[in-house]
Amino acid sequence: MKKLLSIIVVAVLCSFASQKSKISPKGTLFIIGGGHKDEHLMGALVQVAQLSSKDYIMILPMASTLPEESVEDMVKQLKEVTKNKVTGINFSKSDAENKRLVDSVRRAKLIYITGGDQNRFMSIVEHTALFDAIHAAYQQGACIAGTSAGAAIMSETMITGNQLKDSTYRPTFNRLEHKNLETAKGLGLIKSAIIDQHFVKRSRYNRLFTALAEFPDKTCIGIDEGTAIIVRQNTIKVVGESQVIVAKNPRGLKKKSNGLITWDNLTLSAYDEGKMFKLK
């Protein structure tokens, strides 16, 4: 009898833990495709964040090679659209375990991740208390925003920007082949989608299509410069001056022995400001 009760208790606890992990976050994502961010876009960001007079904004510049300049630039832009306190911390790997610093991120109502190199950012944040703090803030209702590299970081499956079959960095892929896309672990704030940035401006269709071929169950989203998506659970709204390209549901997908990728058709959409769509 005691053994049976123990089994039941364990089962209930496991079920509770599973349900807890599936609780939808109270926060919002504001994912910018890079480039110029005009006052309209920045104003939309502040509006989405729903800042009270006591709330503050935290800038995380670790993706940038010029973190101090990145913080200064963002403080200037944000001060044009809000009176709230804006601060930034350039975390090192050891800082990412510092409770005082990490708690200041956890308590922020708006967390903004700058552009640069998404791999540099994740090398500092992954497997740290800071990683957990960003997730905790999102769960509790904070807005997590990012631009360029800070956009790619949002995905669980993160595009690194590198090709496996070409060591020369290119702004887009010059081939459409399987086993060519390098990915890494991102923040994982979006599980079912892969984000690409500077999309229309740099014509990154080959890169997005390659991602879709490698991860056909994902929704692949290309955000252009000066444009953002607002993510509330599985609903997405577009804001900004350009477009968002969405590719999903490849049918008849084949990966040939010569490396080429083919498919019969897929769902390809282009959205501009005000348009909405759903994630899977």
NORZI-V546311 format. One record per helix or strand. SS is the DSSP state (h for helix, s for strand). FROM is the first residue (numbers start at 0). TO is the last residue. Records with the same first field share a line. If there is no record, write none. Layout:
# NORZI-V546311
SS->FROM-TO, FROM-TO
This chain:
# NORZI-V546311
h->1-20, 38-48, 66-78, 94-96, 98-105, 117-124, 128-139, 148-151, 204-213
s->27-31, 55-59, 84-87, 109-112, 142-146, 154-154, 156-162, 176-176, 180-184, 189-189, 192-196, 218-222, 226-231, 234-239, 243-250, 253-254, 259-261, 264-270, 275-277
